[in-house]
Every structure is written in C-alpha cells, then in structure tokens.
Amino acid sequence: MDYDVIVAGGGLAGMIAAQSVSYYSNERLSILIIDRNQQLSLGKKTINGWVCGDAVSKAAVDFMKERIKVEWNKPEIEHHVKGVIAFSPDKETSIKFDGAGYMLNRKQLPQTQYAHSIKHGIDFNFGINLVDLIYDSQNVIGVRGYDIKSKSVYKKTAKVIVDATGVTSLLRNNIKNTDKMEKKINKSDIESTGRHIMYFDNDGEKNLREFDSEHCLIHLDQDIAPGGYAWVFPKGDNKVNIGVGVEKSFLEMRNRRLHKHDNLASLINQYVKRNKSIKNPRLSESLNDRSNATGTWQVSVRRQNDCMVSNGFIIVGDAAWMPKPLDAGGIGPAIIAGTLIGKNIVEAIESKDTTENGLWKYNTDFIKEYGYKTAGLEIFRRLLQTLTNDQISYGMKNFLGSSDIEAISSGKHPDFTVLQKINVIIKGVLNKQLINGLKFTAKQNKWLTNHYDNYPKTPNEFYEWNKQLHQKLDEAYMTISK
Ligand SMILES: Cc1cc2nc3c(=O)[nH]c(=O)nc-3n(C[C@H](O)[C@H](O)[C@H](O)COP(=O)(O)OP(=O)(O)OC[C@H]3O[C@@H](n4cnc5c(N)ncnc54)[C@H](O)[C@@H]3O)c2cc1C
C-alpha cells in the first residue's frame, strides 16, 4: 500500500477527515489528500467557485475544536452572527434557529486547512481527476484517475479510501463492492442553488427583515424560491451572501401558475433587486472573493446515505448526502462526520479490520450525533414543498408551539403538540389539509427517529432495518404527494 489512508477530495469535509485521522493516530498513520484542483484552488466546487451560503453554526465548529483540536479563526471566519431567522411568506412570523454562528470565506478556508494539514504531516497530490476505485476481490484498495495536465494515468493504494469528492461523486456512483450503500438519489432530492457575494451602500431602507448584519435571514416563499428558500446572509455591514435554492419541478409548476419563464439565475437577480435594504449592490471584487463572487451549484436535501461504509471505503460530507434536508446546511454535518471519522478509521486500521464490519461504527456514531433526525426532516421538507404561501404563513402563525420552536431551533422535527390538542373548528379545506399533513409528518418523524435509534450494530442486520425504513419512506412519499 502507498498510504494508510487516502482522502479523495480536499474540500471542507475531506480535509477535516484527514486532520481527524492524523489526530486520533497521533500522526502515526500516513495520509494522502488528492484533489483535482491545484493548491490555491483547493475546495473549489466548480469553475464558478467555492459556491456556498457560507454560514455555519458555532456549535459545529466547537465540536471539531474540542475533539480534534482544529480551530478556525480570521480570515476564514469573515463575520459573526447571532443566529438564523426564517420568515413566513407574509413576513408576519419568524423563527430563530441554530444559535450563534459564523460566515466563512470558503475560498480562504481550504488554505487554512491546507496549512494545518501540512503541519501535521499530511501529503497532497494536486491536479488529479479521480474517476474510479481499485479493487482486490471485494475490497477497495485504491483510487484511479488521471493527471489533468499531463493526462497520464494516476493510481494510488491505501488501506482505507475516504470519499469526500462532493455531491456528484463518481467513486460512490460506481461503487462495486456493496449493495448496502446507495449510489444515486432522486432528482427531486436535489436543489439547484446559487448566490452572489456582494457589496452594497448601507444607507438603503432599514428593515431587519431584509438585511440584518447580526442574523442570517431566510425567506420562505413559493413564488421567490419554489420548493426551497431564499437567503440574505450578512458578511459585514455592507457585504452580503444573497441567494436562492429551488427544486426544479416546483419551479416549473410556479412558472406555469404565474405564467412566467424564470430560471434560477433570473430568480436570484429579482430577489436582489426587490431588496430595498441592499442599495446599489455590486459583485465583490475583493481579492478574497476573486473567482467566487457569483455561481450556482447543487445540494442534496435528504437523509444521509443509508450505509456509508464498504470494505476499505467510507464516505463523508456531500458525497454522503449529508446536508440538512430543511435548509441544505451541509457544513455542520460535514464537520461532525469529518471529526468522528478519524476515530473510526484509526480503530479499524489498528485492529487490522478495514472491512465493512471494521468501519461500521462510523454509521452508528454519525447517526447518534446527527443522522438520527434527517429522515424525519426529509419527510417534513417534502411536505413543506407542497404547501402554498398562505398555508405556510398560516401554519407558522398558528401551529407552532414553544416546544416546536425549540425543536426547530436545534435542527429537529417539531412535534406540533398544539395540533394534537386542537379542538376548534378549522375553516377551509387547505388548512385541514395542512393540519393533517403536519400531524402526519410529526407521526412519521417519531417512528423514523426511533428506527434510527435502532440502526443495526452490525452489517448483517442492515437488510431488514433498511427494508423497514424504505417501506415507511415510500408510504410517506405517497401520502404527501396525494
Ligand atoms: C449555493 C449553495 C449554498 C450553500 N449554503 C450553505 C450554507 O450556508 N451553510 C451550509 O452549512 N452549507 C451550505 N451549502 C452546502 C455546503 O456548501 C456543502 O455541504 C459543503 O461544501 C460540503 O463540503 P464537501 O467537502 O463535502 O464537498 P465539496 O465542498 O463539494 O468539496 C469536494 C472537493 O472534492 C474535489 N473533487 C470533486 N470531484 C473530484 C474528483 N473527481 N477528483 C478529485 N477531486 C475531486 C473538489 O475539487 C473539492 O475540493 C450550500 C451549498 C450550495 C451549493
């Protein structure tokens, strides 16, 4: 073997995973990070840049700092916020969640991560496009690709390969040594998202529902962001990350309903234009944002992959579909999984069992820390996408009790206890549908979190567990789409 561990993809998740392996092995294990970008473009997702909303909760960053002693500071942290506020379409109701957080500079962050990794003895190979895995019988033992400049064939082997190549991962798509790991997802579980990083004159209209330098703002609105949401995240008093995420089929329905022909780019530009607090906006030309001021990319909004390990292979971050189904926040779960993964890999290598069985605990550790709630949130997201603006505004105003707001604040599915007790006669078919839908997702969520609490401790029990999961999910998808 060339290395103990190879991390495919030197983006946010890949570098944390490598740093975690280094930390838990006391730098004993040899680690190689491979990326298709050159060093100065590490973490770049597409030709359009390091496309992201840039927001992350302080709690997630602290989780990494406490466990694997990796700290993020200035300049990768550009701005501090006190939390995220989501507004109903009529803007009359708002919910605050996630607590204190940071606005990152995603272009700078990989450079800080790179410096830290080099200091801890991690090797890098740049400019390599990985296309496949190398197998020895049923075990993954390496990666195969080509050198982008010379076009020469590239191969490297290791005891464990970590796939952190993001949502479009070819390695996961073509995995051959497992029938437990999912290879592809439904198109409807992917949001098309895009954003601008802009400076503006801050003597525009003062309206904290449109721009708040202390809070990340989310606008739920099926006309502005069909099947998704729009955001105004502050990067300073006169700097903003402003964007829109949509689900394609809901965008098409919205266009038919409003007789329009909008696409993601036109929706983003209209969203910027209608914001009177952001006066005279212009794309950032600062060096820190060069080649990163505007761009679109995709993000998954479903539960993480049902199984994240196979013999010699393990997936993390967007490659494992970790972003939170409700708000597409993928940095937090990537930090959590990246932090945990090192311990699982080191234990597997030290016990000389890097098979699916030896790596299995990564599944249960991630589920215990974060993944237990994602299937429930996926169902809730599917319901939310079907609601009209009036239903969302009505529901947020009338059906969210304090325990629900608390649940949402900590990223969990609300129980809608208010609804369970409701005796008054609710007027209107749409509101009855809404109540039934909310009660239904709350019930499904209870079952799903309980099911994830019982995620199999060994690979053998997986098939039965997974069968039950899919029966429940299929039933829920059917009910919601009726
Ligand atoms: C518009 C938008 C807004 C978002 N906003 C937020 C937000 O505000 N907060 C939040 O928490 N999350 C947000 N997300 C999600 C977040 O950006 C991702 O979850 C996060 O970047 C995932 O990191 P990753 O390392 O798993 O993948 P990526 O960031 O995609 O990194 C993948 C890395 O792998 C490399 N790579 C890919 N393929 C290959 C290959 N074949 N060979 C070699 N190398 C390869 C790439 O060069 C890159 O360095 C947003 C996403 C989008 C698209």
The ligand as an SDF file (V2000), in Angstrom:
LIG
                    3D

 53 58  0  0  0  0  0  0  0  0999 V2000
  -25.4080   27.5940   -3.2390 C   0  0  0  0  0  0  0  0  0  0  0  0
  -25.1140   26.7740   -2.0180 C   0  0  0  0  0  0  0  0  0  0  0  0
  -25.2890   27.3390   -0.7750 C   0  0  0  0  0  0  0  0  0  0  0  0
  -24.9630   26.6070    0.3710 C   0  0  0  0  0  0  0  0  0  0  0  0
  -25.0710   27.2400    1.5720 N   0  0  0  0  0  0  0  0  0  0  0  0
  -24.6820   26.5990    2.6780 C   0  0  0  0  0  0  0  0  0  0  0  0
  -24.6550   27.2830    3.9420 C   0  0  0  0  0  0  0  0  0  0  0  0
  -24.8910   28.4930    4.0430 O   0  0  0  0  0  0  0  0  0  0  0  0
  -24.3180   26.5720    5.0370 N   0  0  0  0  0  0  0  0  0  0  0  0
  -24.0030   25.2440    4.9600 C   0  0  0  0  0  0  0  0  0  0  0  0
  -23.7580   24.6440    6.0080 O   0  0  0  0  0  0  0  0  0  0  0  0
  -23.9780   24.5930    3.7910 N   0  0  0  0  0  0  0  0  0  0  0  0
  -24.2800   25.2390    2.6460 C   0  0  0  0  0  0  0  0  0  0  0  0
  -24.1960   24.5870    1.4400 N   0  0  0  0  0  0  0  0  0  0  0  0
  -23.6670   23.2140    1.4060 C   0  0  0  0  0  0  0  0  0  0  0  0
  -22.1430   23.2020    1.6040 C   0  0  0  0  0  0  0  0  0  0  0  0
  -21.5450   24.1200    0.7250 O   0  0  0  0  0  0  0  0  0  0  0  0
  -21.5930   21.7880    1.3710 C   0  0  0  0  0  0  0  0  0  0  0  0
  -22.3040   20.9310    2.2230 O   0  0  0  0  0  0  0  0  0  0  0  0
  -20.1010   21.6500    1.6510 C   0  0  0  0  0  0  0  0  0  0  0  0
  -19.3240   22.4040    0.7770 O   0  0  0  0  0  0  0  0  0  0  0  0
  -19.7020   20.1720    1.5230 C   0  0  0  0  0  0  0  0  0  0  0  0
  -18.3230   20.0040    1.5690 O   0  0  0  0  0  0  0  0  0  0  0  0
  -17.6230   18.7230    0.9260 P   0  0  0  0  0  0  0  0  0  0  0  0
  -16.1920   18.8480    1.2820 O   0  0  0  0  0  0  0  0  0  0  0  0
  -18.3650   17.5100    1.2910 O   0  0  0  0  0  0  0  0  0  0  0  0
  -17.7980   18.8720   -0.6530 O   0  0  0  0  0  0  0  0  0  0  0  0
  -17.2530   19.9810   -1.6390 P   0  0  0  0  0  0  0  0  0  0  0  0
  -17.2240   21.3100   -0.9480 O   0  0  0  0  0  0  0  0  0  0  0  0
  -18.0370   19.8600   -2.8780 O   0  0  0  0  0  0  0  0  0  0  0  0
  -15.7250   19.5530   -1.9340 O   0  0  0  0  0  0  0  0  0  0  0  0
  -15.4040   18.4890   -2.7920 C   0  0  0  0  0  0  0  0  0  0  0  0
  -13.9290   18.5170   -3.1000 C   0  0  0  0  0  0  0  0  0  0  0  0
  -13.6140   17.3440   -3.8600 O   0  0  0  0  0  0  0  0  0  0  0  0
  -12.8860   17.6880   -5.0320 C   0  0  0  0  0  0  0  0  0  0  0  0
  -13.2730   16.7670   -6.0980 N   0  0  0  0  0  0  0  0  0  0  0  0
  -14.5130   16.5840   -6.6010 C   0  0  0  0  0  0  0  0  0  0  0  0
  -14.5020   15.6250   -7.5600 N   0  0  0  0  0  0  0  0  0  0  0  0
  -13.2300   15.2050   -7.6730 C   0  0  0  0  0  0  0  0  0  0  0  0
  -12.5830   14.2280   -8.4780 C   0  0  0  0  0  0  0  0  0  0  0  0
  -13.2720   13.5130   -9.3830 N   0  0  0  0  0  0  0  0  0  0  0  0
  -11.2570   14.0420   -8.3210 N   0  0  0  0  0  0  0  0  0  0  0  0
  -10.5430   14.7660   -7.4180 C   0  0  0  0  0  0  0  0  0  0  0  0
  -11.1060   15.7060   -6.6120 N   0  0  0  0  0  0  0  0  0  0  0  0
  -12.4310   15.9250   -6.7260 C   0  0  0  0  0  0  0  0  0  0  0  0
  -13.3080   19.1400   -5.3460 C   0  0  0  0  0  0  0  0  0  0  0  0
  -12.3060   19.7840   -6.0970 O   0  0  0  0  0  0  0  0  0  0  0  0
  -13.4790   19.7220   -3.9340 C   0  0  0  0  0  0  0  0  0  0  0  0
  -12.2430   20.2050   -3.4430 O   0  0  0  0  0  0  0  0  0  0  0  0
  -24.5120   25.2740    0.2680 C   0  0  0  0  0  0  0  0  0  0  0  0
  -24.3570   24.6870   -0.9860 C   0  0  0  0  0  0  0  0  0  0  0  0
  -24.6340   25.4230   -2.1240 C   0  0  0  0  0  0  0  0  0  0  0  0
  -24.4160   24.7960   -3.4670 C   0  0  0  0  0  0  0  0  0  0  0  0
  1  2  1  0
  2  3  1  0
  2 52  2  0
  3  4  2  0
  4  5  1  0
  4 50  1  0
  5  6  2  0
  6  7  1  0
  6 13  1  0
  7  8  2  0
  7  9  1  0
  9 10  1  0
 10 11  2  0
 10 12  1  0
 12 13  2  0
 13 14  1  0
 14 15  1  0
 14 50  1  0
 15 16  1  0
 16 17  1  0
 16 18  1  0
 18 19  1  0
 18 20  1  0
 20 21  1  0
 20 22  1  0
 22 23  1  0
 23 24  1  0
 24 25  2  0
 24 26  1  0
 24 27  1  0
 27 28  1  0
 28 29  2  0
 28 30  1  0
 28 31  1  0
 31 32  1  0
 32 33  1  0
 33 34  1  0
 33 48  1  0
 34 35  1  0
 35 36  1  0
 35 46  1  0
 36 37  1  0
 36 45  1  0
 37 38  2  0
 38 39  1  0
 39 40  1  0
 39 45  2  0
 40 41  1  0
 40 42  2  0
 42 43  1  0
 43 44  2  0
 44 45  1  0
 46 47  1  0
 46 48  1  0
 48 49  1  0
 50 51  2  0
 51 52  1  0
 52 53  1  0
M  END
$$$$
